Amino acid sequence: MNNKSADLTQGPLLKQIVLYTIPIILTGIFQLLFNAADLVVVGQYCGSVSVGAVGATGPVINLITNLFIGFSVGSGVSVAHAIGAGKEDEIHRVIHTSIPLALICGLILTVVGIAGAEYILELMKTPEEAIRLSALYMKIYFGGIISSMIYNFGAAILRAAGDTRSPLVHLTIAGVLNVILNLIFVIAFNMDVAGVALATIISQTLSAALILRTLMKRTDACKLVLKNMKIYMRPLFKILRIGFPAGIQGSLFSISNVIIQSSVNSFGAVAVAGNAAAQNIEGFVYTAMNSITQSALNFTGQNHGAKKFDRVKKTAFISLGFVMFVGLSLGISAYIFSRPLLSIYISDSEEAVKYGIVRLLYICVPYCLCGVMDVSTGLLRGLGSSILPMIITVAGVCGFRIVWIYSIFSIPQYHTLETLYISYIISWTMTFAVQIALYTVMFCLKKKKALSVGVL
């Protein structure tokens, strides 16, 4: 495994970005397999109500956790800037601030998630037949959320240092364990959703332990020394300055998804099951695209730290083209093979499968639009700008979708799932257009500032 920080400021960019991104894509796929294995096992052995119960928790879990996961973005960007600028003391302080911050975030999430499970699910109008199982899944899941926080912060640090292989190895091991435990707990012990939740937190704990071990075994400035962990105020403020807007954006983004999930819930348990299965399939496409966003962020971050703005510009063009290709290829493929893919999750309801096919048509086929929107956000954060992308995304995605639901979607003749899904396409397109315009302005300002102090 890598023991030294990779230099993302030298070499052929296209090859570097592709090779850097592939392990992130594979890592994300294995991370998704946590939830996918949950849904597949409960779908095959417990029925569509259990599938809906687990699936309905996704937007709620994202809503609660995204704020704190945003702080891991701040850690990654801070490390990338410090590596690009060659500031080893700053790298040390950021890393030894990040892990204690992850623990604090995990403790807060444990309390909030366990205490608020039923209340939030009721607010979302979760179907009555699924709410008990959904609440049980959430309580067990949040009981082990500290491990998830440690993994996310640790993985962000390693990727900023150019190591995308270690998180892949860790998630592969944890993913295999998760699948094995799912089968044991559900089939052998008949634990239903409690079994898959327990399997998830055990495997997440393993991945967190492995990521800490990797950081502790490094030989460069990114080495973690447990006794040196403390909150350094300057790195903390930078992490929060970049991470808090990213987290707020993620949380508000999730609020719109929660409102949409509530709207889906109004169509009944069968629609919820089909929607949940389709969302899980979409997750694999989104993970591939989001991996390119992470690459764009870290390449931009290191090259911004090194003041190499020609490479920053080339990173933008390559990343946007890359995500368009990946989004179109995977999105269209997911729709073409929608029926056999959905049948993996749903074995007892043809109507639920049909609901899933509709969602994949409206969301997966044009999913590349979401990809370019996210990459533009990553490019801006790599430049150190986090507040403006948050404002634009909140207005363009969250605000627009909420207005759409309470205006167009509320009209009786347009009260359909198709109308609901169209809001995604429009919001992606509008937000990307504004984000890329802002990136162009920010890039020119950053480059002009660097020229004025004579660093180029």
C-alpha positions as CSV (number, residue, x, y, z in Angstrom):
1,M,0.0,0.0,0.0
2,N,1.1,3.6,-0.5
3,N,3.2,5.0,2.3
4,K,4.0,8.4,0.7
5,S,1.7,11.1,-0.6
6,A,1.2,10.9,-4.3
7,D,2.0,14.0,-6.3
8,L,-1.0,15.0,-8.3
9,T,0.7,18.1,-9.7
10,Q,3.0,16.2,-12.1
11,G,2.5,13.9,-15.1
12,P,-0.2,13.2,-17.8
13,L,-3.5,14.3,-16.3
14,L,-6.0,12.1,-18.2
15,K,-4.1,8.9,-17.3
16,Q,-3.6,10.0,-13.7
17,I,-7.3,11.0,-13.2
18,V,-8.6,7.7,-14.7
19,L,-6.2,5.5,-12.7
20,Y,-6.9,7.6,-9.5
21,T,-10.7,7.3,-10.0
22,I,-11.0,3.6,-10.7
23,P,-10.2,2.5,-7.1
24,I,-12.6,5.1,-5.8
25,I,-15.4,3.8,-8.1
26,L,-14.7,0.2,-6.9
27,T,-14.6,1.4,-3.3
28,G,-17.9,3.1,-3.6
29,I,-19.4,0.0,-5.2
30,F,-18.3,-2.1,-2.3
31,Q,-19.7,0.5,0.1
32,L,-23.0,0.4,-1.7
33,L,-23.0,-3.3,-1.4
34,F,-23.6,-2.8,2.3
35,N,-27.1,-1.6,1.6
36,A,-27.6,-3.6,-1.6
37,A,-26.8,-6.8,0.3
38,D,-29.3,-5.7,3.0
39,L,-32.1,-5.2,0.4
40,V,-31.3,-8.3,-1.6
41,V,-31.3,-10.6,1.4
42,V,-34.5,-9.1,2.9
43,G,-36.2,-9.1,-0.5
44,Q,-35.5,-12.8,-1.1
45,Y,-36.2,-14.0,2.4
46,C,-38.5,-11.5,4.1
47,G,-40.6,-9.9,1.3
48,S,-41.3,-6.5,-0.3
49,V,-42.5,-4.9,3.0
50,S,-39.1,-5.4,4.5
51,V,-37.4,-4.1,1.3
52,G,-39.5,-0.9,1.6
53,A,-38.7,-0.7,5.3
54,V,-35.0,-0.7,4.7
55,G,-35.2,1.5,1.6
56,A,-37.3,4.1,3.3
57,T,-34.5,4.7,5.8
58,G,-32.0,5.8,3.2
59,P,-33.2,9.4,2.8
60,V,-33.6,9.8,6.6
61,I,-30.1,8.4,7.3
62,N,-28.6,10.7,4.6
63,L,-30.4,13.7,6.1
64,I,-29.0,13.1,9.5
65,T,-25.5,12.1,8.5
66,N,-24.7,14.4,5.6
67,L,-23.9,17.5,7.7
68,F,-21.1,15.6,9.5
69,I,-19.9,13.8,6.4
70,G,-19.4,17.3,4.9
71,F,-16.7,17.9,7.5
72,S,-14.8,15.0,6.0
73,V,-14.8,16.9,2.7
74,G,-13.2,19.8,4.6
75,S,-10.5,17.5,6.0
76,G,-9.7,16.1,2.5
77,V,-9.5,19.5,0.9
78,S,-7.3,20.9,3.7
79,V,-4.9,17.9,3.4
80,A,-4.8,18.3,-0.4
81,H,-4.0,22.0,-0.1
82,A,-1.3,21.4,2.4
83,I,0.3,18.6,0.3
84,G,0.3,20.7,-2.8
85,A,1.9,23.6,-0.9
86,G,4.5,21.2,0.8
87,K,3.5,22.2,4.3
88,E,4.2,19.0,6.4
89,D,3.4,20.6,9.8
90,E,-0.1,21.7,8.5
91,I,-0.7,18.2,7.1
92,H,0.1,16.7,10.6
93,R,-2.3,19.2,12.4
94,V,-5.2,18.6,10.0
95,I,-5.0,14.8,10.3
96,H,-4.7,14.8,14.1
97,T,-7.6,17.2,14.3
98,S,-9.8,15.2,11.8
99,I,-9.9,11.9,13.7
100,P,-11.1,13.4,17.1
101,L,-13.6,15.4,15.1
102,A,-14.9,12.2,13.5
103,L,-15.4,10.7,17.0
104,I,-17.3,13.8,18.1
105,C,-19.5,13.7,15.0
106,G,-20.2,10.0,15.5
107,L,-21.3,10.5,19.1
108,I,-23.7,13.3,18.2
109,L,-25.2,11.2,15.4
110,T,-25.6,8.2,17.7
111,V,-27.8,10.2,20.1
112,V,-29.8,12.0,17.4
113,G,-30.4,8.9,15.2
114,I,-31.5,6.6,18.0
115,A,-33.7,9.2,19.8
116,G,-35.3,10.6,16.6
117,A,-35.9,7.5,14.5
118,E,-39.7,7.0,15.0
119,Y,-40.5,10.7,15.0
120,I,-38.7,11.4,11.7
121,L,-40.2,8.3,10.0
122,E,-43.7,9.4,11.1
123,L,-43.1,12.9,9.7
124,M,-42.2,11.3,6.4
125,K,-45.5,9.4,6.3
126,T,-43.7,6.1,6.1
127,P,-46.4,3.4,5.5
128,E,-47.7,2.0,8.7
129,E,-46.8,-1.6,7.8
130,A,-43.2,-0.6,7.4
131,I,-42.5,2.0,10.1
132,R,-41.8,-0.5,12.9
133,L,-39.2,-2.3,10.9
134,S,-37.7,1.0,9.6
135,A,-37.3,2.4,13.1
136,L,-35.6,-0.8,14.3
137,Y,-33.2,-0.7,11.4
138,M,-32.3,2.9,12.0
139,K,-31.7,2.5,15.7
140,I,-29.3,-0.4,15.2
141,Y,-27.6,1.4,12.3
142,F,-27.0,4.6,14.3
143,G,-25.7,2.5,17.2
144,G,-22.6,1.9,15.1
145,I,-22.4,5.2,13.3
146,I,-19.1,6.2,14.9
147,S,-17.3,3.6,12.8
148,S,-18.8,5.1,9.6
149,M,-17.6,8.6,10.6
150,I,-14.0,7.3,11.2
151,Y,-14.0,5.5,7.9
152,N,-15.3,8.6,5.9
153,F,-12.7,11.0,7.5
154,G,-9.9,8.5,7.1
155,A,-10.7,7.7,3.5
156,A,-10.9,11.4,2.7
157,I,-7.4,11.9,4.1
158,L,-6.0,9.0,2.2
159,R,-7.5,10.1,-1.1
160,A,-6.2,13.6,-0.6
161,A,-2.8,12.1,-0.2
162,G,-3.3,10.2,-3.5
163,D,-4.0,6.8,-1.9
164,T,-7.2,5.4,-3.4
165,R,-6.2,1.8,-3.2
166,S,-6.3,1.4,0.6
167,P,-9.9,2.4,1.0
168,L,-10.8,-0.1,-1.8
169,V,-9.0,-3.0,0.0
170,H,-10.7,-2.1,3.3
171,L,-14.2,-1.9,1.8
172,T,-13.7,-5.2,-0.1
173,I,-12.9,-7.0,3.1
174,A,-15.7,-5.3,5.0
175,G,-18.2,-5.9,2.1
176,V,-17.5,-9.6,2.1
177,L,-18.0,-9.8,5.8
178,N,-21.3,-7.9,5.5
179,V,-22.7,-10.3,2.9
180,I,-21.7,-13.3,5.0
181,L,-23.2,-11.9,8.2
182,N,-26.4,-10.9,6.3
183,L,-27.0,-14.5,5.3
184,I,-26.2,-15.8,8.8
185,F,-28.4,-13.3,10.7
186,V,-31.4,-13.4,8.3
187,I,-31.5,-17.1,7.2
188,A,-30.0,-18.9,10.2
189,F,-31.3,-16.6,13.0
190,N,-34.4,-15.2,11.2
191,M,-33.6,-11.7,12.4
192,D,-35.2,-9.8,9.4
193,V,-34.1,-6.1,9.1
194,A,-32.4,-6.2,12.5
195,G,-30.0,-8.8,11.2
196,V,-29.0,-6.8,8.1
197,A,-28.5,-3.7,10.2
198,L,-26.3,-5.6,12.7
199,A,-24.3,-7.0,9.8
200,T,-23.8,-3.5,8.4
201,I,-22.4,-1.9,11.7
202,I,-20.1,-4.9,12.3
203,S,-18.6,-4.6,8.9
204,Q,-18.3,-0.8,9.2
205,T,-16.4,-1.2,12.4
206,L,-13.9,-3.5,10.6
207,S,-13.4,-0.9,7.8
208,A,-12.9,1.9,10.4
209,A,-10.2,-0.2,12.2
210,L,-8.4,-1.0,8.9
211,I,-8.4,2.7,7.9
212,L,-6.9,3.7,11.2
213,R,-4.3,1.0,10.9
214,T,-3.3,2.2,7.5
215,L,-2.9,5.8,8.6
216,M,-0.8,4.7,11.6
217,K,1.5,2.7,9.4
218,R,2.3,5.5,7.0
219,T,5.8,6.9,6.9
220,D,5.1,10.4,5.6
221,A,3.5,13.5,7.1
222,C,0.1,11.8,6.8
223,K,1.1,9.3,9.5
224,L,-1.5,9.2,12.4
225,V,0.0,9.0,15.9
226,L,-2.9,8.3,18.4
227,K,-1.2,10.0,21.4
228,N,-0.8,13.2,19.3
229,M,-4.5,13.5,18.5
230,K,-6.0,16.9,19.6
231,I,-8.1,19.7,18.2
232,Y,-5.9,22.2,16.5
233,M,-7.9,25.4,16.2
234,R,-6.6,26.8,12.8
235,P,-7.0,23.5,10.9
236,L,-10.4,23.0,12.6
237,F,-11.6,26.4,11.4
238,K,-10.5,25.6,7.8
239,I,-12.1,22.1,8.0
240,L,-15.4,23.8,9.2
241,R,-15.1,26.6,6.7
242,I,-15.0,24.2,3.8
243,G,-16.9,21.3,5.3
244,F,-19.8,23.0,7.0
245,P,-21.3,24.5,3.8
246,A,-20.7,21.1,2.1
247,G,-22.5,19.4,5.0
248,I,-25.3,21.9,5.0
249,Q,-25.7,21.4,1.2
250,G,-25.8,17.7,1.7
251,S,-28.3,17.9,4.5
252,L,-30.6,20.3,2.7
253,F,-30.2,18.2,-0.4
254,S,-31.4,15.3,1.7
255,I,-34.4,17.4,3.0
256,S,-35.6,17.7,-0.6
257,N,-35.1,13.9,-1.0
258,V,-37.0,13.3,2.2
259,I,-39.9,15.4,0.9
260,I,-39.8,13.5,-2.3
261,Q,-39.7,10.2,-0.4
262,S,-42.7,11.3,1.6
263,S,-44.5,12.0,-1.7
264,V,-43.5,8.5,-3.0
265,N,-44.8,7.1,0.3
266,S,-48.3,8.5,-0.5
267,F,-48.5,6.1,-3.4
268,G,-48.4,3.1,-1.0
269,A,-46.1,0.3,0.1
270,V,-45.7,-1.3,-3.3
271,A,-44.6,2.0,-4.9
272,V,-42.2,2.5,-1.9
273,A,-40.6,-1.0,-2.5
274,G,-40.2,-0.4,-6.3
275,N,-38.8,3.1,-5.6
276,A,-36.3,1.7,-3.0
277,A,-35.0,-1.0,-5.3
278,A,-34.6,1.5,-8.2
279,Q,-32.8,3.9,-5.9
280,N,-30.3,1.2,-5.0
281,I,-29.5,0.5,-8.6
282,E,-29.2,4.2,-9.2
283,G,-26.7,4.3,-6.3
284,F,-24.2,2.3,-8.3
285,V,-24.4,4.8,-11.2
286,Y,-24.2,7.8,-8.9
287,T,-21.2,6.3,-7.0
288,A,-19.3,6.0,-10.3
289,M,-20.0,9.6,-11.1
290,N,-19.4,10.8,-7.6
291,S,-16.0,9.1,-7.6
292,I,-15.0,11.4,-10.5
293,T,-16.2,14.4,-8.4
294,Q,-13.8,13.3,-5.6
295,S,-11.0,13.0,-8.1
296,A,-11.7,16.5,-9.5
297,L,-11.8,17.9,-6.0
298,N,-8.4,16.4,-5.0
299,F,-6.6,17.1,-8.2
300,T,-7.9,20.7,-8.1
301,G,-7.0,20.9,-4.5
302,Q,-3.4,19.8,-4.8
303,N,-2.7,21.8,-8.0
304,H,-4.4,24.9,-6.5
305,G,-2.1,24.5,-3.4
306,A,0.9,24.3,-5.9
307,K,-0.5,27.2,-7.9
308,K,-0.5,25.2,-11.1
309,F,-3.6,26.7,-12.7
310,D,-3.0,25.2,-16.2
311,R,-3.5,21.8,-14.6
312,V,-6.4,23.0,-12.6
313,K,-8.1,24.1,-15.9
314,K,-7.3,20.8,-17.6
315,T,-8.6,18.9,-14.6
316,A,-12.0,20.6,-15.1
317,F,-12.3,19.7,-18.8
318,I,-11.2,16.1,-18.3
319,S,-13.4,15.5,-15.3
320,L,-16.5,16.9,-17.0
321,G,-16.0,14.8,-20.1
322,F,-15.2,11.7,-18.0
323,V,-18.4,12.0,-15.9
324,M,-20.6,12.6,-19.0
325,F,-19.3,9.4,-20.6
326,V,-19.6,7.3,-17.4
327,G,-23.1,8.7,-16.5
328,L,-24.5,8.1,-20.0
329,S,-23.0,4.6,-20.3
330,L,-24.1,3.3,-16.9
331,G,-27.4,5.2,-16.8
332,I,-28.7,3.9,-20.1
333,S,-27.4,0.4,-19.3
334,A,-29.3,0.4,-16.0
335,Y,-32.5,1.2,-17.8
336,I,-32.0,-1.4,-20.6
337,F,-31.5,-4.1,-18.0
338,S,-33.9,-2.7,-15.5
339,R,-36.3,-5.7,-15.2
340,P,-33.6,-8.3,-14.4
341,L,-31.8,-5.9,-12.0
342,L,-35.0,-5.0,-10.1
343,S,-35.9,-8.7,-9.9
344,I,-32.8,-9.2,-7.8
345,Y,-34.4,-7.0,-5.1
346,I,-38.1,-7.8,-5.6
347,S,-39.3,-11.4,-5.9
348,D,-42.9,-11.1,-4.9
349,S,-44.5,-8.1,-6.7
350,E,-44.6,-7.4,-10.4
351,E,-46.3,-4.1,-9.7
352,A,-43.3,-3.0,-7.6
353,V,-41.0,-3.9,-10.4
354,K,-43.0,-1.7,-12.8
355,Y,-42.7,1.2,-10.4
356,G,-39.0,0.7,-10.3
357,I,-38.7,0.7,-14.1
358,V,-40.5,4.0,-14.3
359,R,-38.1,5.6,-11.9
360,L,-35.0,4.2,-13.7
361,L,-36.3,5.7,-17.0
362,Y,-36.7,9.2,-15.6
363,I,-33.7,9.3,-13.3
364,C,-31.0,6.9,-14.6
365,V,-31.1,7.7,-18.3
366,P,-30.4,11.5,-17.9
367,Y,-28.2,10.9,-14.7
368,C,-25.1,12.4,-16.4
369,L,-26.7,15.8,-15.8
370,C,-26.4,15.1,-12.1
371,G,-22.8,14.0,-12.7
372,V,-21.7,17.3,-14.3
373,M,-23.5,19.3,-11.6
374,D,-21.6,17.4,-8.9
375,V,-18.2,17.7,-10.6
376,S,-18.6,21.4,-11.0
377,T,-19.3,21.6,-7.2
378,G,-16.1,19.5,-6.6
379,L,-14.1,21.8,-8.8
380,L,-15.2,24.8,-6.8
381,R,-14.5,23.2,-3.5
382,G,-11.0,22.2,-4.7
383,L,-10.4,25.9,-5.3
384,G,-11.4,26.5,-1.6
385,S,-14.9,27.9,-2.4
386,S,-17.6,26.1,-0.5
387,I,-20.3,28.7,0.6
388,L,-21.3,29.8,-2.9
389,P,-21.7,26.2,-4.3
390,M,-23.8,25.5,-1.3
391,I,-26.1,28.4,-1.9
392,I,-26.5,27.6,-5.6
393,T,-27.2,23.9,-5.0
394,V,-29.6,24.6,-2.2
395,A,-31.6,27.0,-4.4
396,G,-31.3,25.1,-7.6
397,V,-31.9,21.6,-6.3
398,C,-33.6,21.7,-2.9
399,G,-35.5,24.9,-3.4
400,F,-36.7,24.1,-6.9
401,R,-37.8,20.6,-6.0
402,I,-39.8,21.7,-3.0
403,V,-41.5,24.4,-5.0
404,W,-42.3,21.9,-7.7
405,I,-43.8,19.4,-5.2
406,Y,-46.0,22.0,-3.6
407,S,-47.1,23.6,-7.0
408,I,-47.0,21.4,-10.1
409,F,-47.1,18.1,-8.3
410,S,-50.0,19.1,-6.1
411,I,-52.2,19.7,-9.2
412,P,-54.5,16.6,-9.3
413,Q,-53.8,15.8,-13.0
414,Y,-50.1,16.0,-12.5
415,H,-50.0,14.1,-9.2
416,T,-47.9,11.2,-10.6
417,L,-44.5,9.7,-10.0
418,E,-43.5,10.8,-13.5
419,T,-44.1,14.4,-12.7
420,L,-42.2,14.0,-9.4
421,Y,-39.2,12.6,-11.2
422,I,-39.1,15.3,-13.9
423,S,-38.1,17.8,-11.1
424,Y,-34.8,16.0,-10.8
425,I,-33.9,16.6,-14.5
426,I,-34.8,20.3,-14.4
427,S,-33.0,21.0,-11.2
428,W,-29.7,19.2,-12.3
429,T,-29.6,21.2,-15.5
430,M,-30.3,24.6,-14.0
431,T,-27.8,24.1,-11.1
432,F,-25.0,22.9,-13.4
433,A,-25.4,26.0,-15.6
434,V,-24.9,28.4,-12.7
435,Q,-22.2,26.3,-11.1
436,I,-20.0,26.1,-14.1
437,A,-20.4,29.9,-14.7
438,L,-19.3,30.5,-11.1
439,Y,-16.3,28.1,-11.5
440,T,-15.1,30.1,-14.5
441,V,-15.2,33.4,-12.5
442,M,-13.5,31.8,-9.5
443,F,-10.8,30.2,-11.5
444,C,-10.0,33.6,-13.2
445,L,-9.9,35.4,-9.8
446,K,-7.7,32.8,-8.2
447,K,-5.3,32.8,-11.1
448,K,-5.2,36.6,-11.2
449,K,-4.4,36.7,-7.5
450,A,-1.6,34.2,-7.9
451,L,-0.1,36.3,-10.8
452,S,-0.3,39.4,-8.7
453,V,2.0,38.0,-6.0
454,G,4.3,36.5,-8.6
455,V,3.9,32.8,-7.9
456,L,3.2,31.7,-11.4
